[in-house]
């Protein structure tokens, strides 16, 4: 037997004689039953009908809870799409068809124009790592910085003037990469290299 006291169930009613407000403990009395009690105002016995229990209104979720629920839903949709793309690739590769991944990295070059230095050296260490992971360089697209040309005047009246042309210098190169997929690359691990690649470029694989 539990020694924990039960909380009283306080209900209210009106006295049938003086219309006074009465509050009393209705614990142990069923809903809809009548009970007799003495009015504390006029000291007359009156009756009251026990009302049904009223559940408190639900507490609305917080902004953080709503955002967490939305994030969970978005993640579930993303996971389903990654699984779908992997299944499509597995079917294609098992049918002896080719599939390739394409990506790009930007590599600064050791170039300088005027007093601005773009990079101290041409560092291709990232390309060495990607090569060991099966990525192949298929193209390099230079990125240049254009500068308006000026005529430098010798008199003090006009000084320098724009010459109507544009010059520039190579800042770096966008390296286009390609990697051939094999059936062994398709695993159930959504966080493997292919899974992370699909997640990053999901919009290129599937339309919403």
C-alpha positions as CSV (number, residue, x, y, z in Angstrom):
1,X,0.0,0.0,0.0
2,X,1.4,3.4,-1.0
3,X,1.9,6.0,1.7
4,X,2.0,8.8,-0.9
5,X,-1.1,11.0,-0.4
6,X,-3.3,11.7,-3.4
7,X,-3.8,15.2,-4.5
8,X,-7.3,16.5,-3.8
9,X,-9.7,17.0,-6.7
10,X,-11.1,20.4,-6.0
11,X,-14.4,21.3,-7.8
12,X,-16.8,24.2,-7.4
13,X,-20.5,24.7,-7.3
14,X,-23.2,27.2,-6.2
15,X,-25.4,26.9,-3.1
16,X,-29.0,26.3,-4.1
17,X,-30.2,28.6,-1.3
18,X,-27.8,31.6,-1.1
19,X,-26.0,31.2,-4.4
20,X,-22.7,31.3,-2.6
21,X,-19.6,29.9,-4.2
22,X,-18.5,26.5,-2.7
23,X,-15.3,24.7,-3.4
24,X,-14.8,21.2,-2.0
25,X,-12.8,18.0,-2.5
26,X,-14.5,15.6,-4.8
27,X,-11.9,12.8,-4.5
28,X,-13.5,9.4,-4.5
29,X,-16.8,10.6,-6.1
30,X,-17.5,9.6,-9.6
31,X,-18.3,12.0,-12.4
32,X,-22.0,12.8,-12.7
33,X,-22.9,11.7,-9.2
34,X,-24.7,13.9,-6.7
35,X,-23.4,14.7,-3.3
36,X,-24.7,16.5,-0.3
37,X,-22.6,19.2,1.5
38,X,-23.1,22.1,3.9
39,X,-22.8,25.6,2.4
40,X,-20.1,27.5,4.3
41,X,-22.0,30.7,3.8
42,X,-25.6,30.0,4.9
43,X,-24.9,26.7,6.7
44,X,-27.7,25.0,4.7
45,X,-27.3,21.6,3.2
46,X,-27.3,21.7,-0.6
47,X,-26.4,19.3,-3.4
48,X,-23.8,19.4,-6.1
49,X,-23.3,17.3,-9.2
50,X,-19.6,16.2,-9.8
51,X,-18.5,17.6,-13.2
52,X,-16.4,15.6,-15.6
53,X,-12.6,16.0,-15.5
54,X,-11.4,18.7,-17.8
55,X,-8.0,18.0,-19.4
56,X,-5.6,20.9,-19.5
57,X,-5.0,22.3,-23.0
58,X,-1.9,20.9,-24.7
59,X,1.3,22.8,-24.3
60,X,2.3,24.2,-27.7
61,X,5.8,23.2,-28.8
62,X,8.6,25.7,-28.5
63,X,10.4,27.2,-31.5
64,X,13.4,25.0,-30.7
65,X,11.2,21.9,-30.7
66,X,9.6,22.9,-34.0
67,X,12.9,23.5,-35.6
68,X,14.3,20.2,-34.3
69,X,11.3,18.4,-35.8
70,X,11.8,20.1,-39.1
71,X,15.5,19.3,-39.2
72,X,14.7,15.6,-38.4
73,X,12.2,15.5,-41.2
74,X,14.7,17.1,-43.6
75,X,17.4,14.7,-42.6
76,X,15.0,11.7,-43.1
77,X,14.2,12.9,-46.6
78,X,17.9,13.4,-47.4
79,X,18.7,9.9,-46.2
80,X,15.9,8.4,-48.3
81,X,17.3,10.2,-51.4
82,X,20.9,9.0,-50.7
83,X,19.6,5.5,-50.5
84,X,17.6,6.0,-53.7
85,X,20.7,7.3,-55.6
86,X,22.9,4.5,-54.3
87,X,20.3,1.9,-55.4
88,X,20.2,3.5,-58.9
89,X,24.0,3.5,-59.2
90,X,24.2,-0.1,-58.0
91,X,21.6,-1.2,-60.6
92,X,23.6,0.6,-63.3
93,X,27.0,-0.8,-62.4
94,X,25.7,-4.3,-62.0
95,X,24.4,-4.0,-65.5
96,X,28.0,-3.4,-66.7
97,X,27.2,0.3,-67.5
98,X,29.6,3.1,-66.6
99,X,29.2,5.7,-63.9
100,X,31.5,8.6,-63.0
101,X,31.7,11.3,-60.4
102,X,32.8,14.8,-61.3
103,X,34.1,17.5,-59.0
104,X,36.5,20.5,-59.0
105,X,39.0,22.1,-56.8
106,X,40.6,25.5,-57.0
107,X,44.4,25.7,-56.8
108,X,46.0,29.2,-56.5
109,X,49.2,29.8,-58.6
110,X,52.3,31.6,-57.5
111,X,51.4,34.8,-59.4
112,X,51.8,38.5,-58.6
113,X,50.4,41.6,-60.3
114,X,51.5,45.0,-59.2
115,X,52.0,44.7,-55.4
116,X,49.4,41.9,-54.9
117,X,50.6,38.4,-54.5
118,X,48.0,35.7,-55.1
119,X,49.9,32.7,-53.7
120,X,53.5,32.1,-52.5
121,X,53.7,28.8,-54.4
122,X,51.8,26.4,-56.7
123,X,50.7,23.8,-54.2
124,X,49.3,20.6,-55.7
125,X,49.3,18.5,-52.5
126,X,45.5,18.3,-52.6
127,X,45.8,16.8,-56.1
128,X,48.2,14.1,-54.9
129,X,45.7,13.0,-52.2
130,X,42.8,13.0,-54.7
131,X,44.8,11.0,-57.2
132,X,45.4,8.3,-54.6
133,X,41.6,8.2,-54.0
134,X,41.0,7.5,-57.7
135,X,40.3,11.0,-59.0
136,X,41.6,11.9,-62.4
137,X,42.4,15.4,-63.7
138,X,40.5,16.0,-67.0
139,X,40.7,19.7,-67.4
140,X,42.1,22.9,-65.9
141,X,40.3,26.2,-66.3
142,X,42.3,29.3,-65.4
143,X,40.9,32.1,-63.2
144,X,42.1,35.6,-64.0
145,X,41.8,38.9,-62.4
146,X,41.0,41.8,-64.7
147,X,42.5,45.3,-64.2
148,X,41.5,48.5,-66.1
149,X,44.4,49.9,-67.9
150,X,45.5,53.6,-67.3
151,X,47.4,56.2,-69.2
152,X,49.8,57.9,-66.9
153,X,50.0,61.6,-67.8
154,X,53.1,63.6,-67.5
155,X,51.4,66.9,-66.8
156,X,49.9,67.8,-63.4
157,X,46.6,68.8,-64.8
158,X,45.2,65.4,-65.8
159,X,47.3,62.8,-64.0
160,X,46.3,59.2,-64.8
161,X,43.4,58.3,-67.1
162,X,41.6,55.1,-67.9
163,X,42.9,53.8,-71.3
164,X,39.8,52.0,-72.4
165,X,41.2,48.5,-72.0
166,X,41.5,45.7,-69.5
167,X,44.5,43.7,-68.5
168,X,44.9,40.9,-66.0
169,X,46.8,38.0,-64.6
170,X,46.1,34.3,-63.8
171,X,45.1,33.9,-60.1
172,X,44.8,30.2,-60.1
173,X,43.2,27.2,-61.9
174,X,39.9,25.3,-61.4
175,X,40.9,21.6,-61.7
176,X,38.1,19.5,-63.1
177,X,38.2,16.0,-61.7
178,X,36.7,12.7,-62.7
179,X,36.4,9.4,-60.8
180,X,35.1,6.1,-62.2
181,X,32.8,4.1,-60.0
182,X,32.7,0.3,-59.5
183,X,30.1,-1.9,-58.0
184,X,32.3,-2.3,-54.9
185,X,32.0,1.4,-54.2
186,X,28.2,1.0,-53.5
187,X,27.9,0.2,-49.8
188,X,25.1,0.5,-47.3
189,X,27.1,3.1,-45.3
190,X,25.5,6.5,-45.9
191,X,28.5,8.3,-44.5
192,X,31.1,6.7,-46.8
193,X,32.9,8.8,-49.5
194,X,30.1,8.2,-52.0
195,X,27.4,8.9,-49.5
196,X,28.9,12.2,-48.5
197,X,29.5,13.1,-52.2
198,X,25.8,12.4,-53.0
199,X,24.7,14.4,-49.9
200,X,26.8,17.4,-50.9
201,X,25.5,17.4,-54.5
202,X,22.1,15.9,-53.9
203,X,20.3,18.6,-56.0
204,X,22.3,17.4,-59.1
205,X,21.1,13.8,-58.7
206,X,17.4,14.2,-57.9
207,X,14.8,16.9,-58.4
208,X,12.7,17.9,-55.4
